[in-house]
Amino acid sequence: MLCGAGREDITPEIGTCLYGYRPDIYSKAVHDSLFVTAAAFSDGADTFLLVTCDVCEIDCDLSDRILKETSLCCGIPEDRITVSAIHTHSAPNVAGLEGWGGIDEDYSLNIFLPAIKKASQKALESMKKAAVGVSSVKSDVGMNRREITRQGRVILGQNPWGLYDPEMTVIAVKDEDGNGIINLVHYGCHGTAAGENFEISRDWPGVMVDRLEKESGVMTAYWQGCCGDVGPRIPNGYTVGLGDIKYAEELGAVAGRDAVKAYKQIKSFEPKTVKVFSGKVSLPLDPLPDISEIEETLKAVKDPEKLINIDRLKYDHLVNVRDAVKNGVSFGNEFNFNVSIPVLGDIVFMPFPFEMFSETGLKLRRFAPYEHVLALSNSNGTYLYLPTRGEILNGGYEVECFLYGHVFNFSSDAEICLVNEYLRIMGL
């Protein structure tokens, strides 16, 4: 087995608009630097790249361009490249979503994309014989954020009895001489501890990564797990900070302690087999709604240009659906995308172009016959949230994004189909 790693700085200039809350938050300082980190794995016959980026999420068209250009410059197929986002809400806008502001084209094409290609080249060019060690610990960094009010509404807060995945996994890779090549940390939790702050930051994952890197002396990076319904467990009673970077520092210290604990539990290292499963995923769609109901709703909206965030997303969704119906547009009854699932011995990485709910990751861990099943949210683009069927009935912010984030609508059982599609592609 061969492995190599590469890293590039993607910290923007102060004054850059930060993506994740509102379209009018401009950075005033750099709290900690942003990076792109690539890990390359090969058995000599097959090779795959895992790239993690310290941004919130990546626009699908931009992601397609990243995969194409990285493939061309690195000489490996597009379906052997996975580019993920850590989901910090204190980084530049490379997603471009109505209500949250347009994509930062200059940053995306002149800083972000070149850094991904360069880090990937470094990883591939530095590959050497390697062995892998892996360990997991239970971590309470995250908690379910779909708080239920007395009236039964779901709001963004803390749900102490709600589902979340407490498993944090650390993968350490060393060369033949015992020198570290890279550490990969996997956990599912939103990067929102700082909240609407004005500092560029990786949020709590940055503090965690820096701590493990200092303790191990090895390049370390974070891969986001199923974070759709999971936020940071911060002491203000919410899972979103109120513009205070100290929350990210405090929680990151807890996460760092857990990551170091997992790392120190690793006692054995061995080469792993390399394999990639590839295929097409098909998810069911609902038919477009009746246009008369849409027009009545739109008439009731006053000053639509002043809308932001979820309200603007919903409004634009209705406008786009109305126009699609009027123009006779048909999206068919299914939505398709290609996926590749890298496997490293008893570790499987399952990349998803969604913000997955924690239940999905737990299901896959139950049904996939691997010791370590690591779901990667916001990978190779994003189609926003993909809630479970039961949570769709409860409503809330994530469900509204699911319902209004596209012109078409996924069916309520799309998540169930997704799980089975991935298992099918793996031959299960």
Rosetta blueprint (number, residue, H / E / L):
1 M L
2 L E
3 C E
4 G E
5 A E
6 G E
7 R E
8 E E
9 D E
10 I L
11 T L
12 P L
13 E L
14 I L
15 G L
16 T L
17 C E
18 L E
19 Y E
20 G L
21 Y L
22 R L
23 P L
24 D L
25 I L
26 Y E
27 S L
28 K L
29 A E
30 V E
31 H L
32 D L
33 S L
34 L L
35 F E
36 V E
37 T E
38 A E
39 A E
40 A E
41 F E
42 S E
43 D L
44 G L
45 A L
46 D L
47 T E
48 F E
49 L E
50 L E
51 V E
52 T E
53 C E
54 D L
55 V L
56 C L
57 E L
58 I L
59 D L
60 C H
61 D H
62 L H
63 S H
64 D H
65 R H
66 I H
67 L H
68 K H
69 E H
70 T H
71 S H
72 L H
73 C H
74 C H
75 G L
76 I L
77 P L
78 E H
79 D H
80 R H
81 I E
82 T E
83 V E
84 S E
85 A E
86 I L
87 H L
88 T E
89 H L
90 S L
91 A E
92 P E
93 N L
94 V L
95 A L
96 G L
97 L E
98 E L
99 G L
100 W L
101 G E
102 G L
103 I L
104 D L
105 E H
106 D H
107 Y H
108 S H
109 L H
110 N H
111 I H
112 F H
113 L H
114 P H
115 A H
116 I H
117 K H
118 K H
119 A H
120 S H
121 Q H
122 K H
123 A H
124 L H
125 E H
126 S L
127 M L
128 K E
129 K E
130 A E
131 A E
132 V E
133 G E
134 V E
135 S E
136 S E
137 V E
138 K E
139 S L
140 D L
141 V L
142 G E
143 M E
144 N E
145 R L
146 R E
147 E E
148 I E
149 T L
150 R L
151 Q L
152 G L
153 R L
154 V E
155 I E
156 L E
157 G L
158 Q L
159 N L
160 P L
161 W L
162 G L
163 L L
164 Y L
165 D L
166 P L
167 E E
168 M E
169 T E
170 V E
171 I E
172 A E
173 V E
174 K E
175 D E
176 E L
177 D L
178 G L
179 N L
180 G E
181 I E
182 I E
183 N E
184 L E
185 V E
186 H E
187 Y E
188 G L
189 C L
190 H L
191 G E
192 T L
193 A L
194 A L
195 G E
196 E L
197 N L
198 F L
199 E E
200 I E
201 S L
202 R L
203 D L
204 W H
205 P H
206 G H
207 V H
208 M H
209 V H
210 D H
211 R H
212 L H
213 E H
214 K H
215 E H
216 S H
217 G L
218 V L
219 M L
220 T E
221 A E
222 Y E
223 W E
224 Q E
225 G L
226 C L
227 C L
228 G L
229 D L
230 V E
231 G E
232 P E
233 R L
234 I L
235 P L
236 N L
237 G L
238 Y L
239 T L
240 V L
241 G L
242 L E
243 G L
244 D L
245 I H
246 K H
247 Y H
248 A H
249 E H
250 E H
251 L H
252 G H
253 A H
254 V H
255 A H
256 G H
257 R H
258 D H
259 A H
260 V H
261 K H
262 A H
263 Y H
264 K H
265 Q H
266 I L
267 K L
268 S L
269 F L
270 E E
271 P L
272 K L
273 T L
274 V E
275 K E
276 V E
277 F E
278 S E
279 G E
280 K E
281 V E
282 S E
283 L E
284 P E
285 L E
286 D E
287 P L
288 L L
289 P L
290 D L
291 I H
292 S H
293 E H
294 I H
295 E H
296 E H
297 T H
298 L H
299 K H
300 A L
301 V L
302 K L
303 D L
304 P H
305 E H
306 K H
307 L L
308 I L
309 N H
310 I H
311 D H
312 R H
313 L H
314 K H
315 Y H
316 D H
317 H H
318 L H
319 V H
320 N H
321 V H
322 R H
323 D H
324 A H
325 V H
326 K H
327 N L
328 G L
329 V L
330 S L
331 F L
332 G L
333 N L
334 E E
335 F E
336 N E
337 F E
338 N E
339 V E
340 S E
341 I E
342 P E
343 V E
344 L E
345 G L
346 D L
347 I E
348 V E
349 F E
350 M E
351 P E
352 F L
353 P L
354 F L
355 E E
356 M E
357 F L
358 S H
359 E H
360 T H
361 G H
362 L H
363 K H
364 L H
365 R H
366 R H
367 F H
368 A L
369 P L
370 Y L
371 E L
372 H E
373 V E
374 L E
375 A E
376 L E
377 S L
378 N L
379 S E
380 N L
381 G L
382 T L
383 Y L
384 L L
385 Y E
386 L E
387 P L
388 T L
389 R H
390 G H
391 E H
392 I H
393 L H
394 N H
395 G L
396 G L
397 Y H
398 E H
399 V H
400 E H
401 C H
402 F H
403 L H
404 Y H
405 G L
406 H L
407 V L
408 F L
409 N E
410 F E
411 S L
412 S L
413 D L
414 A H
415 E H
416 I H
417 C H
418 L H
419 V H
420 N H
421 E H
422 Y H
423 L H
424 R H
425 I H
426 M L
427 G L
428 L L
